Amino acid sequence: RIMALSNSAVGDKLLIRLQQDGTGSRTVTWFNHIKWAGGSAPTLTTTRRKTDLVGFIAASGTGGAYWYDGLVIGQNI
C-alpha cells in the first residue's frame, strides 16, 4: 500500500490504523516528508489480523510541501 496526504495545514493531526488481513506480511510505502520519532520509519507488525496505529502532525510547510512529525502510538494491537 502507498500512503499519500493532501489538503494539509500546519497543525493538522491524523491517525492511521493499519490492520493486517488474514494473510499478514503486508507492507506500506510512506508518503514523503516525514520526520519519524527515533529517526527512522517504524517496522510494522506483520502478524495476521494484528494492528498498528500511527499518528502524524503537519509541523511545517506551505502549499504541497509539508513536513510531518510521525510517531507510533501502538503496535501489535
PEUR-V601627 format. One line per field, one symbol per residue. ss: DSSP state (H for helix, E for strand, - for the rest). burial: # if it has 24 or more other C-alpha atoms within 12 Angstrom, else .. A space follows every 10 residues. Layout:
# PEUR-V601627
ss->???
burial->???
This chain:
# PEUR-V601627
ss->-E-------- --EEEEEEE- --------E- ---EEE---- ---------- EEEEEEEEEE EE--EEEEEE EEEE---
burial->....#..... ...#.#.### .........# ..####.... .#.###.... ########.. .....##### ##.....
